[in-house]
Amino acid sequence: MNIFEAILLGAVEGFTEFLPVSSTGHLTILEKLLGHKIDDPDITAFTAIIQSGAVLATVIFLRKDLIRIVTAVLRGLVHRDERANPDWRFGWAVVLGSIPIGIVGLLFQDAIETTLRTLWFVGSSLILFSGVMWFADRAATQVRHEADVTWKDTLIIGVTQCLALIPGISRSGATMSAGLLRDLDRVTVTKLSFFLSIPALLGASVLQTATEYDNISAGVGWPATITATVVSFVVGYAAVAWLLKFIARHSYTVFIVYRVILGTIVLVLVGTNTISAT
């Protein structure tokens, strides 16, 4: 992979990671259009690793919230009276909500990296899950806020997050939709989606780096992988700031329409053999 391709892929990852449009789906489509075999071990590892750039951008952007929540958790471990703090509950709720995707990801790793890495799945998932997002966006009452988040909320959202292992579903789209159906407001579910992404995506990145180091070296190459990760960090930081402002004032309609159009285009291209599915 040349540096220009790495920059393009990193920018797409950074911009789409926290939008409910599926960053993995976008990367899979673009990698295919650039002539890469999308189910090769080095390409699947590259796709997972560069997500860490966008996640680190989130950590920095939300550092004040993270410090506040981590501090509350640590204090609660030492002082029982500190456990009445909503941040204590929120912190442990995020931990609990992060467990399901780790378990499912490890159990079905082979299928995720091979069988599901096809443009048929990407295009279909983009379209079909748009219906779920549409329903959640209109059914939500948004009467609950960050202080109201419970372990039950994040466990349900965490289980839903597992759907994002299918390219095209969208991790943020799945978690935000589940949160809205729990009657949490849009800003809260968006921030919660950010928090849940940190252990999930960093864990996947570390795992892929450790297990696919040689494949990356012999295939995509580490210069391209590192470049794409850095670019995803820079673009991801700007995307997080924009998304929080946008979500506070708008519904998910624009994302839903975009997903359906993109999914339709992908299925038409694959169905007419203009591009292959893998």
N, C-alpha and C positions, 0 to 999 in steps of 0.2 A: 504494500500500500504506500502510495507516495504522500508527501506532506500535505499537498493541496486537498487530497481526498480526506486525510485525517482532520484537517481544519474544518472542512464542510461537515463531516460526520459529527465532530465535536460540537459544532455550533447547533446542529439539529438536535443533538442529545440535550444540550444545555437549555435550549428553548422549549423543548417539548416534554422534558422529564416531569414537570409539575403541572402541565396542562392536561386536562382529561381527554387526550387524543392518542395516547399510547406512544411513548418514546421508542420502545422496542419495536413496535410496528413500523414506525417511520424509519428507524435505522435499518430494519430488515429490508424494507422496500428500496431504500437508497443504496444499500450494499449490493442488492441484486442489480439495480440499474447501473452501478459502477463496475459490474462484471465479476463480483465475488461470489463464491459458493456459500450460500447463507447458512448451511448446516455443517460447515467445516468447523472443527474444534477451535481453531485460532480465531475465526470470525465470531463464533458464539461467545468465546472468552473476551474478545475485544469489546463486544457489545456490552457485556456485563461490567467490565473494568472501567470503561470511560464514564459510567454512571456515577462513579465515586466523586468525580469532579463536581457535578451538580449537587451531590449530597453535601460535600464540604462547603459549597457556597451557601447552602441552607443552614448549616451549623453556624457559620459566621454571621449570616443575616439574622438568625434567631438566637444569637448567643446570649442576649440578656434574658430571654425567656428560658433558655436551657439552663443557664446558671441558677436562675430563681428556682426552677423545678428540681434540679439536682440537689441544690442546697436544702430544699424542703424535705427531700427524700432522706438525705443523710441525717438531718436533724431529727426526723421522725424515727430513725433507727435507734437514736440515742435517748430521745426524750419522748415519752408517750403522749404528752399533751400537745406536741407539735403535729401529731397525726390528724388533728382536726383541720389542719391547713388544707384548702382545696388543692394546692400544688402537690401535696403528698399523695393524695388520691389520684390526681392526674398523672403523676410520674409513674406510679405503679400500674396504672391502667395502660399506659403506653408500653411498658415492659410486657405485660400480659398479652396485649394486642399484637406484639411483634413475634410471639412464639409460633403461631400456626403456620405462617409462610416459611419459616425456617424448617419446620418438620416436613411440610409438603414439598418444599423445594428439594430437599435431600432425598426424599423417597422417590420422587418422580423426575430426578435430574436428567436421566437419559432421554425420556420422552420429551421433556421440555426442550432439550438441545437438539433433538433430531425430528421426531414425528411432528411436533407442533411448529417447527421452524419451516413453514411453508406458506406461500402467499395466499393459498386458499383459506387457511386459518386466519391470516391477518385481515384479508378483505372481509370475510364473513363476520369476524369478531367486531371489526370497526362498525359495521352496519347493525348487527343484532344487539350489541350492548348499548347502542345509542337509544334504543327503546327503553331500556332500564333507566338510563340517565334522564330521559324525558319524563318518565313516570315519577322518579324520585324528585326531580326539580319542581314538579307541579303538585305533588302530594305533600311535600314538606310544610310543616307549620312554622318551623324555625323559632319555636318558643323557648328552647333551651340553649344555654350558653356554655362557655368554657368551664365555669365553676360547677356546672351541673353534670359534667362528664363522669361516668362511672366505669368500673371494670367491665360491667356487662356490655356497655356501649363499645368499648375498645376491643373486647373479645369478639363481638359480632362483626365489627369493622375489620378486625385482624383476620378473621376467617374469610371474609369477603375479599380481602386483599390477595388471597391465594389465587383468585381467578386471574389476576394480572400476570401469572406465570404463562398464560396463553397470550402470545403476541397479538396485539390489536385490542385487547380488553381495556387496558390502561389501569395502572395501579392507582393513580390519583382519581381516575373516574370511578373505579370500584369503591375506594374508601370514602370518597365524597358522597357518592350515591347512598351507601350504607348509612353514613352519618346523617344525611338529610332525612332518610326514612326513620331515623331515631329522633327526629324533630330537633336536631341541633342546627344552629344557624350556619350560613355559608362560610363566614369567616372562621368560625370555630372548626368546622369540618376540614377546611382548607389547611389550617395550621396543624390540626391533628394528623392530616395526611402527610404533611411535611415531617412531623416528629416520627411517625411510623416508618417513613422511608429511610431514616438514618440507620437503624440496625439492619433492616432488610437488605438495603442496597450495598452498604459497606460490607456486610457479611458475605454477600454474593461476590463482591469485587475481590475480597481477600481470598476466598475459596478458589476463584478462577485464577488468580495470580499464582497461588501456590501449586495448583494442580495442572495448569496449562502453560506454565512458564516456557517450557521448551517448544511447545507448539506455536506460541506467540513469537518466539525468537526465530523459528524456521519459516513462519508464515507472514502474518501482518507486519511483524517487527516491533520492537519496543520503542524506537524513536517515534513512529506513527502513533502508537498507543498512548505514549506519554503526551505527545502534542495534542491529541484529541481530548485527553482528560483535562489538560490545562484549559483548552478552549471551552470545554463544557462547563468548567468552573466559572470562567469569566461571564459567559453568556447566561449560565444558570442563575448567577447572582442578580443580574438585571431582570430575568424572567420572574423570579420569586417576588421581587419588589413590585413589579407590574401586576402580577396575578392577584396579590392580596388587595390591591387598590381596585382592580377590575371586578373581582368577585363580590366586593362589598356593595357594588352598585348594579350589577347585572346578573341575569340568569345564565344557565349553561347553553342557551339556545344556539349561539354562534358556534360553539364547539360541536354540538350535536349535528347541525347541518353540515359542518365541515367533515365530520367523521363519515357521514352517509355518502357524501360526494366522493371522498377519497376511497372508501371501501368499494364503491361501485366501479370506479375507474380501475382499481386493482383487479377486481374480478373479471371485468371486461377484457383487460389486457391478458390475463392468464387464460381465460376461456377462449380467446381467439388465437392463443399460442403466440401472441406478440412477445411475451416473455414467459419463461418457464416458472413453475411454481417453487422450485428449489434451486 
